[in-house]
Amino acid sequence: MFTAGTESLLRQAREVQDEELRQFCSRLSALLRKEEPGPEAVDALRRLFLIVSATKYGRKLEKACVDLLQTALCPPARPEPLQLLCAAILRETAPCLGLSLSCDHVQSPRQLSLVASVLLAQGDRQQVRNVGQRVFKVLESRQPEGPSLRPLLPVVSKVASLAPGAFHEDQANLLNKRLVDWLRYASIPQALPPSSGGFFTPRARQPGPVTEVDGAVATDFFTVLSTAQRFTEDQWLNVQAFSMLRAWLQLSGPGGPGAPDTDDRSEQEGSTLSVLSAASSTGRLPPPERLREKAFEYCQRLIEQSNRRALRRADSDLQKACLVEAVLVLDVLCRQDPSFLYRTLSCLKALQARLCGDPACARVLLPLAQFFLSHGEAAAVDAEAVCQHVFSRLPAEHFHSPMLAFELVQFCRDSLPLLGRNLSLLRRSFPSLLKLLAWNSPPLTSEFVALLPSLVDASTAVEMLHALLDLPCLTAALDLQLRLSPAASERPLWDASLRTAGCPDAFQDPQLQGLLQHLLRAEASGAPERLAPLYPLLQPMASCARVLQCAEAVPTLLQAFFSAATQFADGALTNQLARLLLERSDSLYQLPGYGARVNQVLSAQFLGLCQRRPCLVVELAKELLELVGSGGGLRSGGSVLTSVVWAVGEYLAVSWDRRCTVDQINKFFEALEALLFEVTQSRPSATLPQCPPQLVTALMTTLTKLASRSQDLIPRVSLFLSKMRALAQSPAAGSLRCREDERAIGTRATELLNLLKMPSVAQFVLTPSVEVAAPRYHRDTNTALPLALRTVSRLVEKEAGLLPG
């Protein structure tokens, strides 16, 4: 989150128009033309960088300004802040037309890194290769006492990722050798303090050794976890080498995209030797294998150092970060060379046993689980224990950590091909995973939409649908749980003014405690509970911003759920989902607009289920009659009720289900007739909101369809439709306030009345056979249905005297 001042600056930068930018560049150009640009030029460059980087679209600068930025970037004598800003601006405006920068003659590593960063941002593959060749020439020619190579390592890593295979074999071997030296043979003593100069300087003391994070003197080689007051150049290179090690191993290792081609049989023999005997002398190994061996030793040393108790909080955090990277590097090494696998397993098993009991090291368990999933089969190791811990306990205990939540969801997605029989563990743990979504819904919604198809199966579909509908309720319960947590350090920031005085009752009432435990469960229970009694007690949390954000994500998640569930749902599961959908349409956690948005999705999904299985209407006749009789869903916009009415009119017919009877048709007719009378004759109130016109037209159409199937009902429908037409034309139209809605309802009533004047044709049009209902009958104007509609219209119009006979 940005501060108010930062937000204001960004807003001003985004609002700068092209003409203002041109004038500003003109003033900046005048400052850069000076022989010695001063602080004023640096300040202007800062402003320009803010302007070009604050927008999503690229800002274009005039060529004269771009040329001056390049000129200021090249001379080594120019101030470093000025050159850093020039390079940053040129990167932000890439690709730049007419760029004349070149790194062919740049000798200084710092200067080369700045120029290279601009050239790499242009996206020219040949330019990337040229930068890589120039960097290696500087690496090859650099003397031990020369300038630092530290600025070049990020450039090498970037070139390798942008253009795999850009380096020749001898260049890759050179980097492998350098990385070995930097990783394994960095100096142990600390750097000397800088000399203060002058004639009377005290005799310099010998530098002390580096120490471990617990303060003990280091007795083994230097790593990124070694501490000192001042670091030497090769110690800094050690840190940078480890930061790029995994990416370089992946790119240059066997089968990697950047692996150099070679016909040298001696290296192939060396590779075979390393697989057969991991204890062989590393001195005779080819450079790539020697690097892997030293990388393995480095990671083992980091794992050993992570056992030490750090004296400072920063070192403790660094230990965890290094453990994550070390396990990831070991994973790469074991994939490239199986001999490392058996040397790694015992170490990582011990690490897993230690970390599972340490909540502070939760992030490290993700790469550990990834390692055991990747190599468990080859090493005959069962990953079930660590997977169960990761899928169940981590989300339940660390849902409020945004970084861990994102990494955990990414881990679940990336691990799907490796889970195998452990996929059932992931599916059973969906209640825990939903806690991550409930607490971090805006950034994780798209990730969960992609993950949902793998979480849903026939055994969890019904329970998951309940959980998705209750997701805002889960957010409220998690928020309340953290507010009442005794560990204040774990509490996130929230609105202190929010009143939650009544909410703790839910944690004391025995019956409600059971519902809360079910809501906060870690694994699927197989028997979903109705949480309606909890809604009133959690209602004070409904105004919490996090709860409202979560509610926004539910419609998208419901669509993803039904899209996945309908792929495998059989008849019984489809019935369960449809029944649940009807039950929950009027039983949701009360939030502004939440019920209406959710019911829009549920109504569309109910129609989809009926289209897939038309016999649902007959099989769920009792539930549908109860919904129609109660007028359920009107308070949430009536979308589900409208879909139910339409489905009854469409599928309550013998042509769709032989079990349909005249008695059923009559029961539905009476219920729908009563509902239509109620919503049109009553004025809107708190108990009966204004009826949407879509529901009125659906009711009229469905009543007409039912009458065409049981023709004894036609007189009743005709009378009712006549009243509806008169009501729509009346100045006081009851609950129908909008004249356009009244006109549409009147038009529909007239059309249906005309159709009922010919009952046999009405039955053909309103209840077509399955063949006639096929899409081609609605697209082709020469087929039976459109022709019948046109014929009926002309006959009815002639009978009414609207056309000359």
Secondary structure as GFF3:
##gff-version 3
##sequence-region A 1 805
A	DSSP	alpha_helix	4	14	.	.	.	ID=ss1
A	DSSP	alpha_helix	18	32	.	.	.	ID=ss2
A	DSSP	alpha_helix	39	53	.	.	.	ID=ss3
A	DSSP	alpha_helix	63	73	.	.	.	ID=ss4
A	DSSP	alpha_helix	80	92	.	.	.	ID=ss5
A	DSSP	alpha_helix	109	120	.	.	.	ID=ss6
A	DSSP	alpha_helix	125	141	.	.	.	ID=ss7
A	DSSP	alpha_helix	152	162	.	.	.	ID=ss8
A	DSSP	alpha_helix	169	184	.	.	.	ID=ss9
A	DSSP	alpha_helix	233	252	.	.	.	ID=ss10
A	DSSP	alpha_helix	265	276	.	.	.	ID=ss11
A	DSSP	three_ten_helix	282	284	.	.	.	ID=ss12
A	DSSP	alpha_helix	287	305	.	.	.	ID=ss13
A	DSSP	alpha_helix	313	336	.	.	.	ID=ss14
A	DSSP	alpha_helix	339	355	.	.	.	ID=ss15
A	DSSP	three_ten_helix	359	361	.	.	.	ID=ss16
A	DSSP	alpha_helix	362	379	.	.	.	ID=ss17
A	DSSP	alpha_helix	384	388	.	.	.	ID=ss18
A	DSSP	pi_helix	389	393	.	.	.	ID=ss19
A	DSSP	alpha_helix	394	398	.	.	.	ID=ss20
A	DSSP	alpha_helix	402	419	.	.	.	ID=ss21
A	DSSP	three_ten_helix	420	422	.	.	.	ID=ss22
A	DSSP	alpha_helix	423	428	.	.	.	ID=ss23
A	DSSP	alpha_helix	430	439	.	.	.	ID=ss24
A	DSSP	alpha_helix	441	455	.	.	.	ID=ss25
A	DSSP	alpha_helix	461	469	.	.	.	ID=ss26
A	DSSP	alpha_helix	471	483	.	.	.	ID=ss27
A	DSSP	three_ten_helix	488	490	.	.	.	ID=ss28
A	DSSP	three_ten_helix	503	507	.	.	.	ID=ss29
A	DSSP	alpha_helix	510	519	.	.	.	ID=ss30
A	DSSP	alpha_helix	534	538	.	.	.	ID=ss31
A	DSSP	three_ten_helix	539	543	.	.	.	ID=ss32
A	DSSP	alpha_helix	545	565	.	.	.	ID=ss33
A	DSSP	alpha_helix	571	584	.	.	.	ID=ss34
A	DSSP	alpha_helix	594	612	.	.	.	ID=ss35
A	DSSP	alpha_helix	616	619	.	.	.	ID=ss36
A	DSSP	alpha_helix	621	630	.	.	.	ID=ss37
A	DSSP	three_ten_helix	634	636	.	.	.	ID=ss38
A	DSSP	alpha_helix	639	651	.	.	.	ID=ss39
A	DSSP	alpha_helix	662	681	.	.	.	ID=ss40
A	DSSP	alpha_helix	693	709	.	.	.	ID=ss41
A	DSSP	three_ten_helix	711	713	.	.	.	ID=ss42
A	DSSP	alpha_helix	714	729	.	.	.	ID=ss43
A	DSSP	alpha_helix	739	756	.	.	.	ID=ss44
A	DSSP	alpha_helix	759	766	.	.	.	ID=ss45
A	DSSP	alpha_helix	776	779	.	.	.	ID=ss46
A	DSSP	alpha_helix	784	799	.	.	.	ID=ss47
###
